[in-house]
Amino acid sequence: MNKVKKNGSLFLLGGTLYPIIEILWRGYSHISMAFAGGVCVVLINKFCCEIMKGKSIILKAFTGGSIITAVEFFTGLFINKFMGLKVWDYSSAPFNLLGQICLPFTFLWTALSVPVIFFCKWFTKVINK
């Protein structure tokens, strides 16, 4: 499978799972979360599974959590602040930045990135057979 198909498949996976997780967590989602989820999985695969190959899972998890937090921050700036859609607001959460990200969710994203990393590694093995 070439890189375009691989990244497309990973994008679709993230674009499906991220909104599902959000719906299970808070009861609703927004189409922007599908885009953010797809971007997150592609970036986690690139950085945590390819560039950081051979590094510890803890370092990869923190990298994955940072990737998700960054994508959420920039998506939030565009969707919530620039477009004014108010899809989410972490203003009341501790250690938030402009109400778009917060430290408790960064920890959650770090933990959530671990199964994503293992899936990406498995997926790469399967498609390269």
C-alpha positions as CSV (number, residue, x, y, z in Angstrom):
1,M,0.0,0.0,0.0
2,N,1.4,3.4,-0.9
3,K,1.7,6.3,1.5
4,V,-1.3,8.1,0.2
5,K,-3.6,5.1,0.7
6,K,-2.0,4.4,4.1
7,N,-2.4,8.0,5.3
8,G,-5.9,8.1,3.8
9,S,-6.9,5.0,5.7
10,L,-5.4,6.3,9.0
11,F,-7.1,9.7,8.4
12,L,-10.5,7.9,8.0
13,L,-9.9,5.9,11.1
14,G,-9.1,8.9,13.2
15,G,-11.9,10.9,11.5
16,T,-14.3,8.2,12.6
17,L,-13.0,7.4,16.1
18,Y,-12.5,10.9,17.4
19,P,-16.2,11.9,16.9
20,I,-17.4,8.6,18.3
21,I,-15.3,9.0,21.4
22,E,-16.6,12.6,21.8
23,I,-20.2,11.4,21.4
24,L,-19.7,8.7,24.0
25,W,-18.0,11.3,26.3
26,R,-20.3,14.3,26.1
27,G,-23.2,13.1,23.9
28,Y,-22.5,15.1,20.7
29,S,-19.7,16.1,18.3
30,H,-19.0,18.4,15.4
31,I,-17.7,17.7,11.9
32,S,-14.5,19.6,12.7
33,M,-13.7,16.8,15.2
34,A,-13.6,14.3,12.4
35,F,-11.0,16.4,10.6
36,A,-9.0,16.9,13.8
37,G,-9.1,13.2,14.6
38,G,-7.9,12.3,11.1
39,V,-5.0,14.7,11.3
40,C,-4.1,13.5,14.8
41,V,-3.8,9.8,13.7
42,V,-1.8,10.6,10.6
43,L,0.6,12.8,12.7
44,I,0.9,10.3,15.5
45,N,1.8,7.6,12.9
46,K,4.4,9.9,11.3
47,F,6.0,11.1,14.5
48,C,5.5,8.3,17.0
49,C,5.7,5.3,14.7
50,E,8.1,6.4,12.0
51,I,10.3,9.2,13.2
52,M,10.5,8.0,16.8
53,K,10.9,4.3,15.9
54,G,12.8,2.5,18.7
55,K,12.0,5.2,21.3
56,S,10.2,4.4,24.6
57,I,6.4,4.1,24.6
58,I,6.3,6.8,27.3
59,L,8.1,9.3,25.1
60,K,5.9,8.4,22.2
61,A,2.8,8.7,24.4
62,F,3.8,12.2,25.5
63,T,4.5,13.1,21.9
64,G,1.1,11.8,20.9
65,G,-0.6,13.7,23.6
66,S,1.2,16.8,22.6
67,I,0.2,16.3,18.9
68,I,-3.5,15.9,19.9
69,T,-3.4,18.9,22.1
70,A,-1.8,21.1,19.4
71,V,-4.3,19.9,16.8
72,E,-7.1,20.6,19.2
73,F,-5.7,24.1,20.0
74,F,-5.3,25.2,16.4
75,T,-8.7,23.6,15.4
76,G,-10.2,25.4,18.4
77,L,-8.7,28.8,17.4
78,F,-10.1,28.5,13.9
79,I,-13.5,26.9,14.7
80,N,-14.3,28.5,18.0
81,K,-12.5,31.8,18.0
82,F,-12.2,32.8,14.3
83,M,-15.5,31.2,13.1
84,G,-17.3,31.7,16.4
85,L,-19.0,28.3,16.4
86,K,-18.3,27.6,20.1
87,V,-18.0,23.8,19.6
88,W,-16.2,23.5,22.9
89,D,-15.0,25.7,25.7
90,Y,-12.5,24.7,28.4
91,S,-12.5,28.1,30.1
92,S,-13.8,26.6,33.4
93,A,-11.2,23.8,33.3
94,P,-8.0,24.1,35.3
95,F,-4.8,25.2,33.4
96,N,-6.7,26.1,30.2
97,L,-5.3,28.1,27.4
98,L,-7.8,30.5,25.8
99,G,-10.5,28.0,26.6
100,Q,-9.3,25.7,23.8
101,I,-7.1,23.2,25.6
102,C,-6.5,22.3,29.2
103,L,-4.0,20.2,31.1
104,P,-6.4,17.5,32.3
105,F,-7.4,16.7,28.7
106,T,-3.7,16.7,27.6
107,F,-3.2,13.9,30.1
108,L,-6.2,12.1,28.7
109,W,-4.9,12.5,25.1
110,T,-1.5,11.2,26.2
111,A,-3.1,8.0,27.5
112,L,-5.4,7.7,24.5
113,S,-2.4,8.0,22.1
114,V,-0.9,4.7,23.4
115,P,-3.5,2.5,21.7
116,V,-3.3,4.7,18.6
117,I,0.4,4.1,18.5
118,F,0.1,0.4,18.8
119,F,-2.7,0.3,16.2
120,C,-0.5,2.3,13.7
121,K,2.4,-0.1,14.2
122,W,0.1,-3.1,13.7
123,F,-1.5,-1.5,10.7
124,T,1.8,-0.7,9.1
125,K,2.9,-4.4,9.5
126,V,-0.3,-5.7,8.1
127,I,-0.3,-3.5,5.0
128,N,3.4,-4.1,4.3
129,K,2.9,-7.9,4.1
